[in-house]
């Protein structure tokens, strides 16, 4: 069995169903309506950068041609930092969405892995292969912010909530399985924007999950084995399930 086959087998054994990636809502329009989907910072053209809001231009991890993703649940600590540091247009348009991405990128030969936040040590612990993949789920992970100890996290969750999967260059639209947002109001706004721009909204399920946007709530819940509630959202249907009109 090759390393990539071993990673796929281990991912399936752990019940990993997706990767995740946070992006500002205004970027979603470009991602959902272009043939390119989600591109790395390096892959964006100058014209695209003027319309798009690429994240982490400095790329302290040293991999500007890779897209930072998380396994199963998003890195809400990253989102909190980005919101705290927001300036200019980022404050005017503060909404973010979490993209849910097909897990097959885990077992591609160009994908890189890190058991903690890759930027924290300038990418020194970024690697690949089955042993590196297993290190994401070790009993203890020595991270820049301290040691993470595996408690009762679900098998699909890395030990460190900021563990990273670095996907090379591009995630096509067909690999985006859905969108998770913070509230029902944001779900309605996201749907309306995509519909107006003739994006394939029927192929992009929208979930409401406030816990994704609260790092303490998300991390503490997962450490006791409690996965966040992800509520499917449908246009014209209220939270209590009653249809409009």
PLY file of the C-alpha trace (Angstrom):
ply
format ascii 1.0
element vertex 245
property float x
property float y
property float z
element edge 244
property int vertex1
property int vertex2
end_header
0.00 0.00 0.00
1.38 3.42 -0.97
1.51 6.35 1.45
-1.39 8.04 -0.32
-3.50 4.88 -0.16
-2.60 4.55 3.52
-3.68 8.16 4.19
-6.98 7.54 2.43
-7.58 4.34 4.41
-6.73 6.05 7.71
-8.91 9.07 6.87
-11.84 6.81 6.04
-11.27 4.75 9.20
-11.44 7.95 11.24
-14.62 9.06 9.50
-13.13 12.22 8.02
-15.78 13.60 5.67
-14.36 16.96 4.62
-11.79 19.72 4.84
-12.74 23.29 5.76
-11.51 26.76 4.82
-12.56 30.21 6.04
-12.88 33.01 3.49
-14.54 36.47 3.54
-18.07 36.42 2.15
-17.13 38.82 -0.64
-14.60 36.25 -1.90
-17.32 33.62 -2.17
-18.77 35.34 -5.23
-15.50 34.87 -7.12
-15.06 31.31 -5.87
-18.60 30.19 -6.69
-18.94 31.87 -10.09
-15.53 31.19 -11.66
-14.19 28.05 -13.25
-11.13 28.27 -11.00
-12.80 27.96 -7.61
-10.42 28.59 -4.71
-6.86 29.54 -5.67
-3.66 29.87 -3.66
-2.22 33.34 -3.05
0.52 32.68 -5.60
-1.93 31.47 -8.26
-4.03 34.65 -8.20
-3.30 37.08 -11.01
-2.84 40.81 -10.30
-6.31 41.45 -11.75
-7.87 38.80 -9.51
-6.12 40.21 -6.45
-7.72 43.59 -7.07
-11.20 42.02 -6.91
-10.39 39.21 -4.49
-9.23 39.49 -0.90
-6.43 36.92 -0.54
-5.63 35.83 3.00
-2.18 35.62 4.59
-0.21 37.39 1.86
2.93 37.06 3.98
2.50 33.26 4.21
4.80 32.83 7.19
4.60 29.07 6.69
6.63 29.50 3.47
4.09 27.87 1.14
2.37 30.65 -0.88
1.26 28.19 -3.56
-0.81 26.20 -1.06
-4.25 26.81 0.45
-4.54 26.41 4.22
-7.35 24.08 5.27
-8.46 22.26 8.40
-9.82 18.76 8.91
-13.57 18.31 9.57
-14.01 21.55 11.58
-12.54 25.00 10.86
-9.74 26.83 12.67
-11.86 29.36 14.54
-8.74 30.77 16.23
-7.53 31.91 12.81
-10.85 33.62 12.15
-10.75 35.41 15.50
-7.27 36.73 14.73
-8.31 37.93 11.26
-11.34 39.73 12.67
-9.24 41.39 15.37
-6.69 42.58 12.80
-9.31 43.73 10.26
-8.69 47.12 8.65
-10.32 49.20 5.91
-12.67 47.19 3.69
-12.32 44.19 5.98
-14.16 46.17 8.67
-16.78 47.45 6.23
-17.54 43.92 4.97
-16.97 41.77 8.09
-18.85 38.58 7.17
-16.97 35.32 6.64
-18.07 31.91 5.43
-16.63 28.45 5.96
-16.21 26.35 2.83
-16.73 22.59 3.20
-14.35 20.77 0.87
-14.11 17.21 -0.46
-11.66 15.15 1.65
-9.86 13.66 -1.37
-7.29 16.45 -1.25
-5.84 14.72 1.82
-4.45 11.90 -0.30
-3.03 13.87 -3.20
0.72 13.75 -3.63
1.04 17.56 -3.66
-0.76 18.04 -0.32
1.26 18.98 2.77
0.38 18.48 6.42
1.25 20.05 9.77
0.18 18.85 13.25
-0.17 22.46 14.45
-0.44 25.97 12.97
2.16 25.86 10.19
2.98 29.58 10.43
3.83 29.31 14.13
7.28 27.84 13.42
7.64 29.14 9.87
6.65 25.80 8.37
9.47 23.76 9.93
7.13 20.87 10.84
5.25 20.77 7.54
5.57 17.38 5.87
3.74 14.66 3.98
3.11 10.93 4.07
1.24 8.59 6.35
3.44 9.09 9.42
3.02 12.86 9.16
-0.72 12.39 8.78
-0.87 10.18 11.89
1.07 12.83 13.83
-1.96 15.12 13.51
-3.81 12.71 15.81
-1.01 12.01 18.32
-1.77 11.80 22.05
0.26 15.00 22.55
1.13 17.67 19.99
3.84 20.20 20.80
2.57 23.42 19.24
3.89 27.01 19.33
1.16 27.98 21.79
1.79 25.00 24.11
1.14 21.28 24.24
-2.21 19.99 23.04
-3.31 16.78 24.74
-5.80 14.51 23.10
-8.86 14.20 25.30
-12.15 12.84 23.99
-12.03 14.45 20.57
-13.93 12.57 17.88
-11.62 10.31 15.85
-11.96 12.61 12.83
-10.54 15.64 14.71
-6.81 16.43 14.94
-5.36 16.83 18.44
-4.45 20.50 17.85
-7.45 22.55 16.74
-5.09 24.52 14.48
-3.58 21.55 12.62
-3.33 22.29 8.91
-3.74 20.65 5.54
-2.01 22.63 2.78
-3.68 21.97 -0.56
-1.61 22.80 -3.62
-2.67 25.69 -5.84
-6.39 25.10 -6.48
-9.63 23.68 -5.13
-12.11 23.51 -8.02
-15.78 24.48 -7.54
-16.83 20.84 -7.90
-14.89 20.01 -4.70
-16.79 22.57 -2.61
-19.47 20.52 -0.87
-21.26 23.36 0.90
-21.02 26.53 2.98
-21.33 26.95 6.75
-22.35 30.38 8.07
-22.73 31.96 11.50
-26.46 32.75 11.55
-29.73 32.32 9.69
-29.63 35.98 8.71
-26.23 35.47 7.11
-27.50 32.33 5.38
-30.28 34.34 3.75
-27.90 37.12 2.72
-25.39 34.63 1.30
-28.08 32.83 -0.68
-29.48 36.11 -2.06
-26.05 37.29 -3.23
-25.25 34.01 -4.94
-28.67 33.82 -6.57
-28.38 37.37 -7.90
-25.03 36.51 -9.51
-26.40 33.29 -11.00
-24.08 31.08 -8.98
-25.05 27.39 -8.76
-26.87 27.83 -5.43
-28.67 24.49 -5.68
-25.29 22.76 -5.68
-24.05 24.64 -2.60
-25.91 23.51 0.54
-25.88 26.13 3.29
-25.48 25.13 6.93
-25.86 27.36 9.99
-23.30 26.64 12.72
-22.52 29.45 15.21
-19.93 27.26 17.01
-17.67 27.34 13.94
-17.21 31.05 14.64
-16.40 30.74 18.36
-12.98 29.13 18.97
-13.45 28.50 22.70
-16.90 26.96 22.32
-15.81 24.83 19.36
-12.54 23.58 20.89
-14.01 22.89 24.34
-16.94 21.01 22.85
-14.74 18.79 20.69
-12.42 18.04 23.64
-15.33 16.42 25.48
-16.51 14.62 22.36
-19.36 16.98 21.51
-19.58 17.93 17.86
-21.27 21.23 16.98
-24.81 21.27 15.66
-24.95 22.07 11.94
-28.43 23.12 10.90
-29.36 22.83 7.23
-30.78 26.07 5.89
-33.31 26.30 3.06
-34.70 29.47 1.45
-38.19 30.35 2.58
-38.11 28.14 5.67
-37.98 29.50 9.23
-35.93 28.05 12.06
-39.02 26.23 13.37
-39.45 24.50 10.03
-42.49 26.47 8.83
-42.43 27.68 5.23
-43.00 31.29 4.29
-46.25 32.43 2.79
0 1
1 2
2 3
3 4
4 5
5 6
6 7
7 8
8 9
9 10
10 11
11 12
12 13
13 14
14 15
15 16
16 17
17 18
18 19
19 20
20 21
21 22
22 23
23 24
24 25
25 26
26 27
27 28
28 29
29 30
30 31
31 32
32 33
33 34
34 35
35 36
36 37
37 38
38 39
39 40
40 41
41 42
42 43
43 44
44 45
45 46
46 47
47 48
48 49
49 50
50 51
51 52
52 53
53 54
54 55
55 56
56 57
57 58
58 59
59 60
60 61
61 62
62 63
63 64
64 65
65 66
66 67
67 68
68 69
69 70
70 71
71 72
72 73
73 74
74 75
75 76
76 77
77 78
78 79
79 80
80 81
81 82
82 83
83 84
84 85
85 86
86 87
87 88
88 89
89 90
90 91
91 92
92 93
93 94
94 95
95 96
96 97
97 98
98 99
99 100
100 101
101 102
102 103
103 104
104 105
105 106
106 107
107 108
108 109
109 110
110 111
111 112
112 113
113 114
114 115
115 116
116 117
117 118
118 119
119 120
120 121
121 122
122 123
123 124
124 125
125 126
126 127
127 128
128 129
129 130
130 131
131 132
132 133
133 134
134 135
135 136
136 137
137 138
138 139
139 140
140 141
141 142
142 143
143 144
144 145
145 146
146 147
147 148
148 149
149 150
150 151
151 152
152 153
153 154
154 155
155 156
156 157
157 158
158 159
159 160
160 161
161 162
162 163
163 164
164 165
165 166
166 167
167 168
168 169
169 170
170 171
171 172
172 173
173 174
174 175
175 176
176 177
177 178
178 179
179 180
180 181
181 182
182 183
183 184
184 185
185 186
186 187
187 188
188 189
189 190
190 191
191 192
192 193
193 194
194 195
195 196
196 197
197 198
198 199
199 200
200 201
201 202
202 203
203 204
204 205
205 206
206 207
207 208
208 209
209 210
210 211
211 212
212 213
213 214
214 215
215 216
216 217
217 218
218 219
219 220
220 221
221 222
222 223
223 224
224 225
225 226
226 227
227 228
228 229
229 230
230 231
231 232
232 233
233 234
234 235
235 236
236 237
237 238
238 239
239 240
240 241
241 242
242 243
243 244
